[in-house]
Amino acid sequence: MDPSVGSPVPGPGKGSEDPARALEELAGLLSDHLARHELLVVWYAPHVLSTLHAELLRHGLAPLADRLPDGVVAPVCDPLVLDRHADRYRPGGRSLPAVAEWYGVPLERPGDPASDAGAALLVADAIAASYPAVAKLSRPMLHTEQILWYAEQMERHPDAPTWPFDRVEPRGPVDPQEPPDAGDPAGPADPAAG
């Protein structure tokens, strides 16, 4: 694994007032990236990718899996899963700011998507540099191992999203202007914060 060869995938144009257009642009960028078998580094990937999947469907757009030749959203690297696996009993929190601080990675604007994405990429690189067994994994093997590690980690969090994530289908006609309700499959509580 060498996340340092990656670069943040550019996000959709800023200031877009049309969520469907922004989602379509983002999904296009991500599916192009994944179709080239580039590693997609995503902090708390099961939640983020499940949310993206649900939002694409909510806006009547094709989900990532449907845009990829083999129908699989891979390879994905989740630095949260890597950290929990590589150093299970270390002190401190598992939020992105806490993990970034632990590995000495700057996170100048926590909560800012570009800043968070850059920090996640650097955290993945720092974990690979700190744990040679993780660094030796090929992209496909890293993806597969993370699914197993995440399943083991989530035994303590039964409400956490699955990985690979469960496909969700729209429950009926929706108004894309309405925010998802509390029962929406896009958003369980974030167990990464603890």
C-alpha positions in Angstrom: 0.0 0.0 0.0 1.3 3.4 -0.9 -1.3 6.1 -0.3 1.4 8.7 -0.9 1.2 8.1 -4.7 -2.5 9.2 -4.6 -3.8 12.7 -4.6 -7.1 14.0 -3.3 -9.9 13.6 -5.9 -11.1 17.1 -6.7 -14.5 17.8 -5.5 -17.4 19.2 -7.4 -17.4 22.9 -8.4 -17.9 25.2 -5.4 -21.0 27.1 -5.0 -23.2 24.7 -6.9 -26.8 25.4 -6.0 -28.0 22.1 -7.6 -27.3 19.2 -5.3 -28.1 16.6 -8.0 -25.6 18.3 -10.4 -22.9 18.4 -7.6 -23.6 14.7 -6.7 -23.4 13.7 -10.4 -20.1 15.5 -10.8 -18.7 13.9 -7.6 -19.9 10.4 -8.6 -18.3 10.9 -12.0 -15.0 11.9 -10.5 -15.0 9.0 -8.0 -16.1 6.4 -10.5 -13.4 7.5 -13.0 -10.8 7.3 -10.2 -11.9 3.8 -9.1 -12.2 2.6 -12.7 -8.5 3.2 -13.1 -8.0 1.0 -10.0 -6.7 3.9 -8.0 -6.9 3.7 -4.3 -9.7 5.8 -2.9 -8.8 7.0 0.6 -11.9 7.8 2.7 -12.1 8.4 6.4 -14.9 6.2 7.8 -15.6 4.8 4.4 -18.6 2.6 5.2 -20.5 5.6 6.5 -19.4 8.1 3.8 -19.9 5.7 0.9 -23.3 4.5 2.3 -24.4 8.1 2.6 -23.2 8.9 -0.9 -25.0 5.8 -2.2 -28.3 6.9 -0.5 -28.0 10.5 -1.7 -27.3 9.5 -5.3 -30.4 7.3 -5.2 -32.5 10.0 -3.5 -31.7 12.3 -6.4 -32.4 9.7 -9.0 -28.8 9.2 -9.9 -26.8 6.0 -10.5 -24.8 4.8 -7.5 -21.1 4.3 -7.7 -21.3 0.5 -8.1 -23.5 0.9 -11.1 -20.9 3.2 -12.8 -18.0 0.8 -12.4 -17.2 -2.0 -14.8 -17.2 -4.8 -12.2 -19.9 -3.2 -10.0 -17.6 -3.1 -6.9 -16.6 0.1 -5.2 -12.9 -0.7 -4.7 -10.1 -0.4 -3.9 -10.9 1.7 -0.8 -8.5 2.6 2.0 -10.1 3.7 5.3 -7.4 5.1 7.7 -9.8 4.8 10.6 -10.0 1.0 10.0 -6.2 0.9 9.6 -5.6 2.8 12.8 -8.0 0.6 14.8 -6.4 -2.6 13.4 -2.8 -1.5 13.6 -2.8 -0.1 17.1 -6.0 -1.4 18.7 -5.2 -0.5 22.3 -3.5 2.9 21.9 -4.8 5.7 24.1 -6.8 8.6 22.7 -9.8 9.0 20.5 -10.5 7.8 17.0 -11.9 11.0 15.5 -9.9 12.3 12.5 -8.5 15.2 14.5 -7.4 12.9 17.3 -5.8 10.3 14.9 -4.2 13.0 12.8 -2.6 14.5 16.0 -1.5 11.1 17.1 0.4 10.5 13.8 1.7 14.1 13.6 -0.4 15.0 10.6 -1.6 18.6 10.3 -5.3 19.2 10.1 -5.7 22.9 9.7 -9.4 23.2 9.2 -11.2 20.2 10.8 -14.6 19.7 9.2 -13.5 21.3 5.9 -13.9 18.6 3.2 -10.6 19.4 1.4 -8.7 19.6 4.7 -10.2 16.4 6.0 -9.5 14.6 2.7 -5.9 15.7 2.7 -5.4 14.7 6.3 -7.0 11.3 5.7 -4.5 10.7 2.9 -1.6 11.7 5.1 -2.8 9.6 8.0 -3.0 6.5 5.7 0.5 7.2 4.6 1.7 7.6 8.2 0.1 4.3 9.2 1.7 2.6 6.3 5.1 4.0 7.3 4.6 2.9 10.9 3.3 -0.6 10.2 5.2 -2.5 7.5 2.7 -5.3 7.5 0.0 -2.9 6.4 2.3 -1.2 3.9 3.1 -4.5 2.2 -0.5 -5.2 1.2 -1.5 -4.8 -2.4 -4.5 -2.5 -3.1 -6.9 -5.4 -3.6 -5.6 -7.2 -0.5 -5.7 -4.1 1.6 -9.4 -3.6 0.5 -10.2 -7.2 1.4 -8.4 -7.2 4.7 -10.1 -4.0 5.7 -13.5 -5.5 5.2 -12.6 -8.3 7.6 -10.9 -5.9 10.1 -13.9 -3.6 10.0 -16.4 -6.5 10.6 -14.3 -7.5 13.6 -14.2 -4.0 14.9 -17.9 -3.4 14.5 -18.9 -6.4 16.5 -19.0 -3.9 19.4 -21.1 -1.5 17.3 -24.1 -3.5 15.9 -25.8 -0.4 14.4 -22.7 0.6 12.3 -23.0 0.4 8.6 -21.7 -2.7 6.9 -18.8 -2.8 4.5 -19.1 -3.5 1.7 -22.2 -1.4 2.4 -25.7 -2.7 2.0 -27.4 -1.5 -1.1 -30.4 0.6 -0.3 -33.4 1.3 -2.5 -35.6 4.4 -2.5 -38.7 3.9 -0.4 -40.8 5.7 -2.9 -41.0 9.1 -4.6 -38.9 11.6 -2.8 -38.5 15.3 -3.0 -34.7 15.9 -3.5 -35.2 19.3 -1.8 -36.3 17.7 1.5 -33.5 16.5 3.8 -33.4 12.8 4.6 -35.4 11.8 7.6 -33.9 10.2 10.8 -34.8 6.7 9.5 -32.9 7.3 6.2 -30.3 4.6 5.5 -27.8 7.4 4.8 -27.0 8.1 8.4 -26.5 6.1 11.6 -24.6 7.7 14.4 -20.9 8.0 13.8 -19.1 5.3 15.9 -15.8 6.8 14.6 -16.1 9.7 17.1 -15.5 7.5 20.1 
